[in-house]
């Protein structure tokens, strides 16, 4: 019997602080040091195997080998994902719940998302015209909170927009935070879940009547494999798993604004609002800039892969950012080049900013298509449908901030619409 290859091992009793210090580059830095796309370390008091690259992603998203149950840290469940949501499920239960999410992503629903986003950008730009300066990230959060709620059928009174935006944003920003920011995220999730639970109850009582093609309707009446309605608490978590990621696209919108400012030659190519060029640009934003750093899972059995032994239950982490920048997968990965997507092979394992694998049977983000539609519309406005000045500011970003953002959040001034009012 062939002897298993030793997995390169990082020294130290626990290296969790290094993850906070290095952020998105933690796995990549060690992969370069070990000259290996697999290594072992210790995180949060336990053994962990870290992976990057296309072949690693194929392994990681193999449902016969890995499960998500008890993989995500509690602090992430308490802020970002919520408990008992689709990200924590496996097997038939996961596929049944995921099918509900995918049913919301029809061609008609994507078209409606684009129309709603277009409408909200027009309203926002008109408002910005009277403001001395505009912070893109903050404004994008509110804009996308409006978009998310309208698309999902969630009532959002005007006097509650800022409050609900802050709740959803706090959940996103608390993912890897400690101290006050983390507690704000947990508090925001608690408030947001109660808000949505009340709406679910009102739908079931017949007191509000969302359209049947909306998220609020779908999850209020969704039945599990035992033909039982979801508990209102679980329904609320899943509805927030639509609202929160849409608001999180504000991070991408902010980085898109940065790319538009810093890449004038690429911006010039977008003058005719060509859909293919818009898509190439936003795909490169999603590949190039940091978004979600890692994804966790655990083996459901012992197995050997490429000569390396994996043991049941051992925490395994896939490097999303590092895979999107892997030099064996991308030519000059540290250059911003939308044209690379003209020849991209469409692999679900080498371009994984929102997870990899199959949408229906795996854990790839169901909302990836709506992310792209929102970003294309946002890019078209920032490149073609508004004029503005960019004051001197700090547009650098840190890889140890999770989520990472340009430090200034991108400030623009003297906004003028380039469309008929």
PyMOL commands that set and color helices and strands:
alter all, ss='L'
color gray80, all
select helices_A, chain A and resi 16-34+54-60+74-81+86-88+91-103+107-128+136-152+158-173+180-205+215-220+232-262+264-268+275-288+320-324+338-342+368-384
alter helices_A, ss='H'
color red, helices_A
select strands_A, chain A and resi 38-43+46-51+66-67+133-135+294-299+303-305+308-310+315-319+386-389+411-417
alter strands_A, ss='S'
color yellow, strands_A
deselect
rebuild
show_as cartoon
